[in-house]
Every structure is written in structure tokens, then in C-alpha cells.
Amino acid sequence: MHLSQISILWCLGTLLLSVKGISMQQNFVFANEKQSDRQAENIVLIKFRQPDTDESSDPRDRPRGGGSRRICKARPDNSQVLCTDQQLMALVPSNHLSDNDDSSSWGLTLEEKPTLWFYIPYSSKSIHQVFFELFDSDGNKIFLEDTLKFSGVPGIIGYRPELSKNLEINKTYRWHLLLRLDPKNPSGDAYISGRIKRIAIPVNLQNHDHTHNPRKLASILAKAGIWYDTLTILAELSREDPQYWHSLLQSVGLKNLVGEPISTCCTSEQ
């Protein structure tokens, strides 16, 4: 393996694992209340480019689901209150998302054990149980977690499953996330599903060494269409500088999530 490849992997591993290393009992909030909506709209610091792929749309993909939560926020100058209806969502590029299309919910990663990102519109008290499942390309269940407890929600969470085996290169995996809101009424469950594919480091990235410039690395990954690693790096960096995080979300049609708090997700109760 070339030295440059090792540097990229080391950088990715250090940055992505740092998200997991933060205490699961603490939430870190990245919303910058002092920045106006108009300022955020004008910032284009990073732009995600959808990769060329042979992955076709899959009717089983479900990037959002469940009942919506009405969210109202006042503008910084208190001139207007804006309200939106938020649903359980997978943080994926939403260029395919509409109410009447073949919605797609998939993304690429270079990581053996990546972090997936979701928007949870419900409070932790209103979620009775959480189920997360992962299946390989042959439909075999390779991971199940049913003891998760969310903290820091409503908000965005990054969840890194404790997989016993690493994701394989050039393999596509399907994940399911189900929130049981009422144990007596399973029909009220909120459910989303999607796919993640691990790829090898592209040739055009092998000669780049940005171990000391994670923003530059995130920009290169975004241009290469490597969604999950871009998202995880910028989520970590947004504690100090949320503008890159905001810019990424806006570039993929997730502007409505700009300013939402971010948490490292969960505890597991055995």
C-alpha cells in the first residue's frame, strides 16, 4: 500500500472514530444560533457530487417515514415564525426525494465500520424501543441491535453499529431503522430503510495527503461522491465551525435540517 493511501486511511480512521470516542452520555450541539438564515443560505463552502453508479433505485428504500413533528422557529430578528413538518429521516442526498417518486436512500463509504446519520423528530421519552438491522447483499442478517436508547433528540444522530465483521469492499448492504413509539400499536411504528456500499479508495484520491486538513479531505470526498465519510468528518468539525456542515446539507437538499442539534446517538442497555 502506498504511503499516501495509508495517510488517507489513517486520517479517515482518526476523524471518524473520534465521533464514537466522545462519551455516549453527552450530547454535543452544533447549532449556531447567532448565524442568520440568510447568511447560511449564501455560504457554499462544500458541494456534494452524486457519484456515477450502477446502483438502481430499490422499492425497499425508505429514506423517511412515520408521523411528522411540527417545528416552529422564529427568525433571529423575531420578524417571522417559520414552521415545518419533520419526519424520521435518513441523512442522504435528497435529489431523488419527493412524495411520489422512486425514492432512493443509499450512499458510499470507505470505512470498514461506518457511521450512519439520521434525523429523529421524537423526544427520547416518546420512543419505546429502537431496532436497527443490517443485511448483506444476499439478504442475510449480519447485525441486530434492539437495546438502543437515544439521547439528545429531537435532533440529528450519528450511529456507528458495533459490527463483528467489517464491511467488505464493493459490497452493498441494506439497513433498517425502526422506532416503536407505542408498544400497544405497532402500526404506529416509524420506519426507514436504505443501502450503504463500501468501496476502495479511488485512484484519484490515492495521491492526496490531507491528514492535517480535514476540511480539504471532506471536500475531496464530497466531489468523489463518498457521502457517509464526508458527512461524518463535517459533523465532527461543526463543533467549531458549523458553516461547512450547513453548506453540505444545503447542497443535497437538506436545508431544513440546518441548525438542528447533533448527538453521538445512543446508549445500549443489555
C-alpha positions as CSV (number, residue, x, y, z in Angstrom):
1,M,0.0,0.0,0.0
2,H,1.4,3.4,-1.0
3,L,2.3,5.9,1.8
4,S,-0.4,8.3,0.5
5,Q,-3.1,5.6,0.8
6,I,-2.0,4.9,4.4
7,S,-2.2,8.6,5.2
8,I,-5.7,8.9,3.9
9,L,-6.9,5.8,5.8
10,W,-5.2,7.0,8.9
11,C,-6.8,10.4,8.6
12,L,-10.3,8.9,8.0
13,G,-9.9,6.4,10.8
14,T,-8.8,9.1,13.3
15,L,-11.6,11.6,12.3
16,L,-14.4,9.1,12.1
17,L,-13.5,7.1,15.2
18,S,-13.3,10.3,17.2
19,V,-17.1,10.7,16.8
20,K,-17.5,7.3,18.6
21,G,-14.9,8.2,21.2
22,I,-17.0,11.0,22.6
23,S,-18.9,9.9,25.7
24,M,-22.3,8.4,24.7
25,Q,-23.7,10.1,27.8
26,Q,-23.0,13.6,26.5
27,N,-24.6,15.4,23.6
28,F,-22.7,18.0,21.6
29,V,-24.8,20.7,20.0
30,F,-23.6,22.4,16.9
31,A,-26.4,24.8,16.1
32,N,-25.0,28.3,15.7
33,E,-27.9,30.5,16.9
34,K,-26.1,33.7,16.1
35,Q,-25.9,33.0,12.3
36,S,-28.9,34.2,10.4
37,D,-30.8,32.0,7.9
38,R,-29.8,34.4,5.2
39,Q,-26.1,34.1,5.9
40,A,-26.4,30.3,5.9
41,E,-28.1,30.4,2.5
42,N,-25.3,32.3,0.9
43,I,-22.5,30.0,2.1
44,V,-21.3,27.5,-0.5
45,L,-18.1,26.0,1.1
46,I,-18.6,22.4,0.0
47,K,-20.8,20.7,-2.5
48,F,-21.6,17.0,-2.8
49,R,-21.4,15.4,-6.2
50,Q,-23.6,12.4,-6.7
51,P,-21.4,9.5,-7.9
52,D,-21.8,7.6,-11.1
53,T,-23.0,4.2,-10.1
54,D,-24.7,1.0,-11.2
55,E,-26.9,1.1,-8.1
56,S,-30.5,1.4,-9.3
57,S,-33.5,2.6,-7.3
58,D,-34.9,0.0,-5.0
59,P,-38.6,0.0,-4.0
60,R,-37.5,-1.1,-0.5
61,D,-35.6,2.1,0.1
62,R,-37.5,4.3,2.5
63,P,-35.5,7.5,3.4
64,R,-38.2,8.9,5.6
65,G,-41.2,7.7,7.4
66,G,-43.5,7.9,10.4
67,G,-45.6,10.7,11.6
68,S,-44.3,14.2,11.3
69,R,-43.5,16.7,14.1
70,R,-44.4,20.3,13.8
71,I,-41.4,22.5,14.4
72,C,-41.6,26.3,14.6
73,K,-38.7,28.7,14.8
74,A,-38.5,32.5,14.9
75,R,-36.1,34.4,12.7
76,P,-33.2,36.0,14.5
77,D,-34.9,39.4,14.2
78,N,-38.2,37.9,15.5
79,S,-39.9,39.3,12.4
80,Q,-41.5,35.9,11.4
81,V,-42.1,32.5,12.8
82,L,-41.4,29.6,10.3
83,C,-43.0,26.2,10.8
84,T,-42.1,22.9,9.1
85,D,-43.3,19.3,9.5
86,Q,-40.3,17.0,10.2
87,Q,-40.3,13.2,9.8
88,L,-37.9,10.5,10.7
89,M,-35.2,10.7,8.0
90,A,-32.0,9.2,6.8
91,L,-29.5,11.8,6.0
92,V,-28.9,11.1,2.4
93,P,-28.7,13.3,-0.7
94,S,-32.4,14.2,-1.3
95,N,-32.2,14.9,-5.1
96,H,-34.4,11.8,-5.5
97,L,-36.7,12.6,-2.6
98,S,-40.3,13.6,-3.3
99,D,-43.7,12.4,-2.3
100,N,-44.4,10.5,-5.5
101,D,-41.1,9.2,-6.9
102,D,-38.9,6.1,-6.6
103,S,-37.1,7.4,-3.5
104,S,-33.6,6.2,-3.2
105,S,-31.7,6.0,0.1
106,W,-28.1,4.9,-0.4
107,G,-24.5,6.2,-0.1
108,L,-20.9,5.2,-0.3
109,T,-18.2,4.8,2.3
110,L,-14.5,3.9,2.5
111,E,-14.9,2.8,6.1
112,E,-14.9,-0.8,7.4
113,K,-17.3,0.3,10.2
114,P,-19.0,3.5,9.1
115,T,-21.3,5.9,10.9
116,L,-24.9,6.3,9.6
117,W,-26.8,9.5,10.2
118,F,-30.5,10.0,10.9
119,Y,-32.8,12.8,11.9
120,I,-35.0,11.8,14.8
121,P,-38.1,14.1,15.3
122,Y,-39.2,12.5,18.5
123,S,-38.2,13.0,22.1
124,S,-36.4,10.2,23.8
125,K,-39.3,9.8,26.2
126,S,-41.7,9.1,23.3
127,I,-39.6,6.3,21.8
128,H,-40.4,3.0,23.5
129,Q,-37.9,0.8,21.6
130,V,-35.3,1.1,18.7
131,F,-34.4,-1.6,16.3
132,F,-31.5,-1.4,13.9
133,E,-30.7,-4.3,11.4
134,L,-28.1,-4.8,8.7
135,F,-28.2,-7.3,5.9
136,D,-25.6,-8.4,3.4
137,S,-26.1,-8.4,-0.4
138,D,-27.5,-12.0,-0.1
139,G,-30.2,-10.9,2.3
140,N,-28.5,-12.5,5.4
141,K,-29.0,-10.6,8.6
142,I,-25.5,-9.8,9.9
143,F,-26.3,-7.4,12.7
144,L,-29.2,-6.6,15.0
145,E,-29.4,-4.0,17.8
146,D,-32.6,-3.7,19.8
147,T,-31.5,-2.2,23.1
148,L,-30.6,1.3,21.9
149,K,-31.6,4.4,23.9
150,F,-31.5,7.7,22.1
151,S,-30.2,10.8,23.8
152,G,-30.1,14.4,22.5
153,V,-33.3,14.0,20.4
154,P,-35.2,15.5,18.7
155,G,-32.2,16.1,16.5
156,I,-29.6,14.5,14.3
157,I,-27.8,11.4,15.5
158,G,-24.7,9.6,14.2
159,Y,-24.9,5.9,14.9
160,R,-21.9,3.6,14.4
161,P,-23.0,-0.1,14.7
162,E,-20.7,-2.4,16.7
163,L,-20.2,-4.8,13.8
164,S,-18.5,-8.1,14.5
165,K,-17.2,-8.2,10.9
166,N,-16.0,-5.3,8.7
167,L,-18.0,-4.2,5.6
168,E,-16.4,-5.8,2.5
169,I,-15.2,-3.7,-0.4
170,N,-17.5,-3.5,-3.4
171,K,-20.4,-5.0,-1.4
172,T,-23.8,-3.3,-0.8
173,Y,-25.6,-3.7,2.5
174,R,-29.1,-2.9,3.5
175,W,-30.0,-1.3,6.8
176,H,-33.4,-0.9,8.6
177,L,-34.2,1.5,11.4
178,L,-37.5,1.2,13.3
179,L,-38.7,3.2,16.2
180,R,-41.5,1.7,18.3
181,L,-43.5,4.7,19.6
182,D,-46.4,2.8,21.1
183,P,-45.8,-0.8,22.3
184,K,-49.6,-1.5,22.0
185,N,-49.8,-0.2,18.5
186,P,-47.1,-1.5,16.1
187,S,-48.9,0.1,13.2
188,G,-47.7,3.5,14.6
189,D,-44.0,2.5,14.2
190,A,-41.7,4.9,12.4
191,Y,-39.6,3.0,9.9
192,I,-36.9,3.9,7.3
193,S,-34.6,1.7,5.2
194,G,-31.6,2.2,2.8
195,R,-28.3,0.9,1.5
196,I,-24.7,1.5,2.0
197,K,-21.8,0.4,-0.2
198,R,-18.1,0.2,0.8
199,I,-15.6,1.0,-2.0
200,A,-11.9,1.0,-2.2
201,I,-10.0,4.4,-2.2
202,P,-10.4,5.8,-5.7
203,V,-7.3,6.2,-7.8
204,N,-7.7,9.9,-8.0
205,L,-7.6,10.1,-4.2
206,Q,-4.5,8.0,-3.6
207,N,-2.1,10.8,-4.2
208,H,-3.7,13.2,-1.8
209,D,-2.4,13.7,1.7
210,H,-4.7,15.9,3.8
211,T,-4.2,14.4,7.2
212,H,-3.7,17.9,8.6
213,N,-6.5,19.5,6.6
214,P,-9.8,17.6,7.3
215,R,-11.9,20.2,5.6
216,K,-9.9,19.7,2.4
217,L,-10.3,16.0,2.8
218,A,-14.0,16.3,3.2
219,S,-14.2,18.5,0.1
220,I,-12.3,15.9,-1.9
221,L,-14.5,13.1,-0.6
222,A,-17.7,15.1,-1.4
223,K,-16.5,15.6,-5.0
224,A,-15.8,11.9,-5.3
225,G,-19.4,11.1,-4.1
226,I,-18.4,9.4,-0.9
227,W,-21.3,10.5,1.2
228,Y,-21.1,8.9,4.7
229,D,-17.4,9.8,5.3
230,T,-17.9,13.4,4.2
231,L,-20.9,13.7,6.5
232,T,-19.1,12.2,9.5
233,I,-16.0,14.4,9.1
234,L,-18.0,17.6,8.8
235,A,-20.3,16.7,11.7
236,E,-17.2,16.4,13.9
237,L,-15.7,19.6,12.6
238,S,-19.0,21.5,13.0
239,R,-18.5,21.8,16.8
240,E,-16.0,24.6,16.0
241,D,-17.2,25.7,12.5
242,P,-20.8,24.7,11.5
243,Q,-20.6,26.5,8.2
244,Y,-19.2,23.6,6.3
245,W,-21.8,21.3,7.8
246,H,-24.6,23.7,6.8
247,S,-23.2,24.1,3.3
248,L,-23.1,20.3,2.8
249,L,-26.7,19.8,3.9
250,Q,-27.9,22.7,1.7
251,S,-26.0,21.2,-1.3
252,V,-28.1,18.0,-1.1
253,G,-31.5,19.4,-0.4
254,L,-31.4,19.0,3.4
255,K,-31.6,22.7,4.2
256,N,-34.5,22.1,6.6
257,L,-32.1,20.3,8.9
258,V,-29.5,23.2,9.1
259,G,-29.3,24.3,12.8
260,E,-30.7,21.0,14.2
261,P,-28.6,19.8,17.2
262,I,-26.3,16.8,16.6
263,S,-25.7,13.9,19.1
264,T,-23.4,10.9,19.1
265,C,-26.6,9.0,19.4
266,C,-27.1,6.2,21.8
267,T,-26.5,4.0,24.8
268,S,-27.1,0.3,24.6
269,E,-29.0,-1.3,27.5
270,Q,-28.4,-5.0,27.8
